[in-house]
């Protein structure tokens, strides 16, 4: 057994052992703990590095790996045991490698790097991934995969279905969500397959959206933000739906995160000679462009407001005033708008005409104030148009009122900590990492301010330009606000005194648990309502087949889109925002295929006065009144 006392003695003479005051030095530093001042500790760390290097060179097979471990046959002492971490550098061996007992130690650094990589994977990726896994499990347990498609879902799915004619695609819609659902729709007609596919996309999208934030605000803030966002009932409900709003939120979150990552890298490259070779800035700007383009494919208006917020940040922040940020945002927005522009020229006489038609479909966009509508519709229904409903369960809506206040408080808190720490450190800054001038673990100011600005921009059109409300409209804003809210909670806990941290952790945990419980109760109620409503849709589709309406067929009416989709028929409308045909065209079509009108109230349209009446009795009492056109292919019985 080799004698290690000499090496240990020399190391301890250069480095203070944690928990013991250094001889002849002050017993308290500026933080009030035992030990030497920070400047003295830094000088000692430098001296220790030199002494440790010389000590290991005297041993057989000398090497200090990148993680501060002196590896040799005579000593295996980790610097973490004596108060240092990662100060060592690989020491080049000036001797030729030879076969023998020392050869087995050449793989030491590789093993250490591999082990460190595994530890980083477990510590870094696992929190966000586990949040996403829990998110997907909750959907499987609460939201049934057999839930029939709703109105908007039927419109989007029919655009790529080979079994059902495409429903009328109005001007405000975009085809991105249809393409996202296309693999499942093309593969099978099963609703279960489609729901499972969308749920898998939503789970993976949660990780992708919050992934770039891990290096910006840290693992804890990222995981808490993802959990807070995924815990909302509206996010959980729409995870398995063929609707674009959740994926708009994913694209906007990823775009904002990659923008900050790329801006930080660019700033570091221009301000630090040591960071000139820093990799990743090209990939970060590509991430910005791809994320903005993805958002534009889902919903072009939301992408435009997001781009405005990012470009405004480029103009206002001096260190971001370069061509790359603007090029990434504008390029991504242009690429994402190409399909929308092509369709505008082919189907709507140009972009201006399409915007005009889209405004008409949505009731005319203009300056208004729908804050009260969104507050009343926060816990349902899924669409509040016209929104003349009472405010039910006010206690369950307190989080909605508190979220912007907490987000603003987070910005003030982080800004205050940043200014205080910068004053203490003499103005030294660090860019591009989680630990900045604001102190260890405190998010950068930009990582809180920019999501706050993007949330305000993306919520603007829904709060002040549309005269109706729906809970899903604000999903992108909720995603952006999740970062400041999580940063406030984590920073508050880290900044508390050590004896108060357990109490604060329990208080924050209880508040979050109560919030998740309330969201789960709302989700249960909304899912139950939709199960009852959409079960009626499937029953109506089955009774249409009994009445003789089998594909290819046409169903006409203002509320028949989802029923027609599940029946395999084409859906048409003669009036309203989705007018898609005329009475003459219907009469012409009735000569070659079964055609019927359907409505919730009795009474045939003028052109269908001579058609065969039929009433579909539904269990909930909301009967369907059909009028079947005479056709040799119309065989069956009404019931």
N, C-alpha and C positions, 0 to 999 in steps of 0.2 A: 504493500500500500504506500504510494508516494506521499511524501510530506507536503501538505498544502498550506501549512501555517504561514510560510513565508509569503506566498501569493496573497492569501487572505489579509495578512497584516499590511502589506503594501497597498492593497485596494482600500482597506478601511482607513489608512492614513491619508488617503486622498479624497475620500468621499465620506460625508456625514451619514451615519446610520440613522434611518428614520426613527423618530421617537426619542432620540438622545440629543441634547444640545451639544453643538460643537464646542470644544474647549477654547476658552478665551474669546468667545463670540457672544453677542447678545442672545438672551434666552427667548426673546419674543420678536417676531417680525411684525410688519405692518398689519397683518391679519390677526395678530393676537395668539398665534399657535407657536409651539416650541420649534426652534430651528433658527437657521441663519437667514438674513435678509435675502431677497430674490437675487440682487446683484452678486452677493457673495456666493450664492448657490450656483449661479451661472459660471463664475470664475472657477469654482471647484469642479464643475462638470467638465470644463475644458481641460483642466489639469488632469482629471481622472482619465479622460480619453487618451492623452499622451502616455500616461503611466501604464494604462492597461494595454496599449499597443506595444510598448516596450516589454512589458511582462509577458505577453503572449508570444512575442517574437523569441523570447528565451526558452519557451517550451518547445516540445517536439510537435511538429505538424501545426504551426501557428496559423490561426485564422480567427477573426472576429466577424461573425455574420452580421447581416443587415438588421438584425433584431436585438443587438446588444448582448450576444452570448459569446463568451470566450470559449472556443472549442479546441481542446488539445488533450492528449493522453494524461497530462499532469493536472489539468484543471477543467472543470465543467461548472463554472460559476456564472449564473445569470445576473446581469446588472439590475434586473428588477428586484432582486433580493436586497440590494444595497441602496435603493432609492433612485436609480437611473433607469431610463427606458429609451431604447432606440437611439442612443448617442453614438454607438459604434458604427464603424464602416468596415467592409471587407478589407482585410490586410493582405496585400499581395505577398505571396511566398517567393523569395528570391532564389529558392533552390529548385532544381529540376525535379519534376515529379518522378518518383521511383516506385516500383512495386514493393510492397512490404506492409508492415503494420500501419503506417501512416496513410496508405491509400484509401482505407475504408472511411477516413474522415473527410474525403473530398466531397462526398454527397451530403455532408452536414448542412451547409447553407441551403441546398435545394430542398431538403426535408423541412427545414425551418420555414422557408418561404411557402411551401405547400401547406404546412400546418397553419401558418398565419392566414393563408388564403381561405382555408376551411373555417377558421375562427371568424374571419370577416364575413364570410357567407352566412354563417349561423347568426351572427350578431346583427348584420346590416340588412340582408334581404329578408330574413325570416319574419320580422315584425310586419312589414307591408304584405308579404305573401300570406301570412296567417290571417290578416284582416280580410284579404280577398277571399280566402278559402271559407272563412266564417260567413262572409257575405253571400257566397254561392250556396252554402248549406242552408241558410235561413230561407232563401228562395225556394229550395226544394221542399222544405218543411211547411212553408206557409202558403205560397202561391202555387196552385195546382197547374201542372203542365198541360192538362187537358182543357184549360180555359179557352173557349172559342175566341176567334179574332173579333176585335171591335171594328167600328166604322173605319177609322183611319188606317188601322192595320190591314184591313181587307183591301183598301185602295193601294197601299204600298206593296203588299204581297202579290196582288193581281198583276202588277206591272211586269213581273218576271216569272209568273206561273205559266207552265205549258198546258194546264188543264182548265183554266178559267179565263174568259176574256178580260182584258184590261179594263178596269173601271176608269171613269173620267178623272183625269189628272189636272187639278185646278192650278192656277197661276202661282199661288204662294208655296206650293210643294216643291221639293227637290228629290232627285232619284237616288241619293246616296244611301239612304237606309234600305231601299229596295235592293240595291246591289249588295249590301251587307247581308241581307237575308237570302240572297239568291241561291247559295249552295244548298241550304236546307229545303227551300221551295222546289228547286229543280230535282232534288233527290227523292222527295217523298211528298205526298199530299197530307201526311199526318201532321196534326197540330202539335203533337207531343215532340216530334222531331224538330219542328221549327222553334218551339219554346226552349228545348234543350240547347239548341244551337245558339239562340240569342242569349241564353243564360251563360253559356261558356264564353261568349264574346264579352258580355258585361263583366264577368269575373276577371278575364284577362285584361280588359280595358281599364279596370280600376288600378291594376298594377302598372300598366303602361302610362297612365295619366299622371300618377304620383311618382313615378320612377325618377325623373330628373330632379325632383325636390329633395332627394335624400342627401345630396352633397350641399344643398343650399341652406337648409334649415335643420338638418340632422335627422337621424333615424327616428327619434322619439316624436318629434313634431310631425314628421311625415306620417307615421303610423297613427297618431292620434287624429290628425286631419282626415286621413282616409276612413278611419272608423266613424268619426263624426258625420262625414258626408254619407257613407254607406248606411248609416243607421237611420237616416230619414225615411219615412214611410213611402214618400213619393219616389225616391231612388230605388227602394226595394221593389216597389210595385212595377216600375217600368223597366226593371232589369231584364225580364223575359219578354217584354213587349216589342213589337216591330214599330218603334217610334224613335224619332231622331234626337229628342231633347237630351237624353242621357249621353249620347255619343258626341253631341255638341259640347257638353260639359267636359268630356274626356279630351277632346281635341283642344279646347281652350286651355285646360289645365296643363296639358303637355306643351302647348305652344308657349305659354307664359313661363313655365319652368325651363325649357330649353333656351328661351330668350335670355333669361337671367344667367344661365350657365354660360352661354356663348358670350354675353356682354362681359361677364366677370373674367373669362379667359382672355378676351380681347383687351380689356383694361389691364390685366396683369402683364400681357405681352408687351403693351406699350409703355408701361411704367416700371418694369423690372427687367434688368438684363438677364437675370437668372431664369426668367419665365419665358424667354424668347422661344425656346424649344418646347414649350409646353404643348402637349398634343391635345387633340379633341375639339379644337375650335371649329374645324370644318364640319365634323359630325354634328356639333351642337347647332350650327346654323342650318344644316340640312334638316335637323329635327324641327327647328322652327318652321321652315318652309313646308315640310310634310304635314305637320300638325295643323297649320293654318289652312292648307289645301283640304285636309280631311274635314275640318270644320265647315268649310265652304261647300263641300259636297253634301254634307248633312243638312245645313240650313244657311243659305247665302247671307241673309240679313244679319244673323248672329256673327258670322265671320267678318262682315264689314265693320260692325261695331267693335269687335275684338281688334281688328287691324287698326282702327282709329286710335284705340287706347295705346297699343304698342308703338305706333308711329308718333303719337304725342309724347310718349316717354323718350323716344329717340331724340325728339326736338328739345325736350326740356332738360335732359341730363347731358351735361357737357361731354363726359367721357364716352357717351354712346353716340355722339354725332359723327357717325361714319357711314360709309355707303353699304357695308355688309348688313347691318341690322335692317335698314330700310329695304334693301334688295331681297332679303330673305322673307320679310313680311309681305311685300308687294308681289314678289314672285309666287309665293305660295297661294296668296289670295287670287291672283290671276289664273293660276293653274286649276284651282278648285272651282272657279266660276265658268270655266270653258263649257262644260256640259249644259249649265243653266243658260248661258248665252246662246249656244247653238239651238237649244229648244225654244228660246225666246224668238229667234228669227224664223224658225220653221213652223211654229204653232201659234205664236202670239203677235206677229207683225212687229217684232223688235223688242228690245229691253224696256223701253219706255212704256210701250203698250202692255207688256207683261206686268210691270210694276203698277200701272193703273188698274189692270184687272185684279191683281192681287190685293190692292187696297180696297177695291169694291167687294171682293169676297169676304174680307175681314171687317166689313161694315164701315169702311172709310177711315183711313189712318189720319189722325190729327191730334193736336195737343189736347190732352185730357189728364185726369188724375184718377187712377184706379187702385190706389193704395188700399182703400177700404174694401174694394172688391176682392183683392188678393188676400187680405186678412180674413174676410168671411169665408172664402173658398179654400183656405189653407188646409183644412182637414176633409175636404170634399165638398161638392161633387167633383168628378174628373174634369168637367167643363161647366163653367158658370156663364151662360150666355142665353138670355140676358141675366145679369147677376143681381137679382132682387131677393136674396135669401138672408135669413137672420144669422147673427154671429153665434154659432153653437160652440160650446166648450171653450170659453175664453182662456182657461188655465192651460189648455193644451197648445195655445198659440203664443204663450209668453216667450218661448225661445225665438220666435220670429221677430218679435220686437227687440229682444236683447241682443241678437246677433250683430247688427250693425254697430251697436254701442260697444260691445266687447271688441269688435274688429278695430274700431277707432281707438279704443283704449290700448289695444295691443301695439298699434303704431306709435302712440305716445310713449308707452313703456319702453319699447325697443329703442326709439329715438333718444329717450333720456339716458338709458344705459349706455348707448353708443357714445353720446357726447361726454358722459362722465368718465368712461374708460379711456376715450381718446385724450381727454385732458390729463388723466393720470399717466398715460403712456407717452405724452409729449407729441401727440398727433400721428404716431405711427399707425399705418393701416395695413390690413391684409385683405386681399381680394380673392374671391373664388372659392372659399372654403366655408365650413360651418363655423369655425372659430374665428371671429373677426375682432375688430377693435372694440366691439361691444361687449367683449368678455367671453369666457369659455361657455359654449353652448347657447349663446344668445344669437338668434337669427339676424342676418343683415337687414338693414332698414329697407333696402330695395325689395327683398323677398317678402316683406309685409305690405309695403306701399303699392307695388305694382299689381298684385292680386286684388287689392282693395279698389284700385282704379278700374281694372278690367271688369270686376263685378258690377260696379256702378254703370259702366258703359253698356254691358250686355243686358242689364235689367232696365235700362232707360226706355227701350222701345215698348216693353211690356207694361211698364208702370205708367207711362205718360203718352203713349201713342195709340194703344188699342183700348177699345171701350168695353172689353170683357176680360175675364180672368180664367186661368186654369192653373192648378198646382204645378204642372210640369213645366210651365213657361220659365220659372225661376231656377230650375235645376242647375244651369250653368253658373248663375250667380252664387248659389249655395256652394258649389265646388270651389270657387275662387275664395269665398269667405272662410272656408274651412281652414286654410293655412293661417290667416291672422288669429282666428279663434284658438286654434291649437297652439300657436306660438305664445299667445297670452297665458294659457294655462301652464304650459311647460316652463316658460320663463319665470312665471310667478312662483312656481314650486322650486325651481333651481335657485332663485334669488332669496328665498326665505331662509331664516336661520335654521341651523340643523335640528334644533329641538322642536321647531314648528313644522318641519316637513311631514312627519307622519300624520299630524292632524290635518294639514292642508291636503295631503294626498287622499285621506279618507273623505274629506268634504268634497273634493273634486270628483272622486269616484262615485260617491252617492248621487251627486247632481247629474253625472253622466248616466248612471244606471236608471234614475228616475226619467230622464229624457228618453232613453232607449225604450223603456217600458211604455211610456205614453205613445211613442211612435209605433210600437208594436200593436197597441190597442187600436190605433187609427187604421193601421194596415189590415188588421183582422176584419174590421168593419167594411172597409172599401173592397177587400177581396170577396167577402160574403155578398155584398151588393152586386158586384160584377158577375159572380157565379150565377146568381139568380137571373139577372138580366140576360146574360149570354146563353144560358140554358134554354131560354125562350127562343133564341135565334136558331139553335140546332133543331129544336122541335118544329119550328116553322119551316125550316128547310126540308125536313123529312116529310111533312104533310104536303108541301108543294109537289114532291115527287109522287105522292099518292094521288094528287089531283091531276096528274098527267103532265106536269111541267118538268121535263127531263132535258138534259143537255143534248144538243145546243138549244138554248132558250133565252128569252129576254124577260126581265122583270122591271117594271116601271113604277117609280114612286119616289117620294122625297126621303124615305128612311129605309131603303131596301138594299143598301150596299152590302152590308155584312150577311144578310139573309141570302142574297143572290150569290155571294162568293161561296158560301157553304153548300148551296144548291147546285153550283156549277153553272150558273146562268150569267148572262151579261146584265149589268145594272145601268139603267138610264133614268134621266130626270127631265121633265118638261118645263119645270119652273125652279126658281131659287138660284143660289150661287153656283150650283153644280149642273146647270142646264146643259145637256149634252145631245139632245135630239129634238125632232119635231113630230107632230102627230102624223104627218104624211109619211115620214120615214118609218114610223112604227107600223102603220097600216101596210106599207109595202113589205116590211119584214114579216108581218103576220102571215103572209102567203106561203112562206117557206119554213117557218119554225114556230114553236109555241111561244105566244106572247101573252103576258098578263099584267094588269096593274094591281098594285097592293098599297093599302093605306090602313091606318089605325082607326079611321072614322068611316062610316058608310057613305056611299055616294060615288057613282061612276063618273069619270071625266066625260066631256061632251062627245068625244070621238068613240067612246067605249059604251055608249048607252045600250047597244044591242048585244053586248057580250054577256057570257054566262056568269052570273054572280055565284060567289062561293065564300063561305065564312070559315076561317080556320080558328076553331075554339082553342084557346090557350089556357093552361092551368091557372095562370095568375089573373085571368080575366081581361088581359090586354089582347083582344082578338084582332086577327088580320082579316080585312075585307078585300077579297080578290074579285077581279072581273077578267075572265078568260076569253081570249079571242078565238073565234071558230077556226079550227085547224084539224085536218085529217090525222095529224100526229098527236092530237090531244086525247089521250086515253087515260082513264082513271076515275076516281070518285072523290067528291069533295068531303072534307071532314076535318 
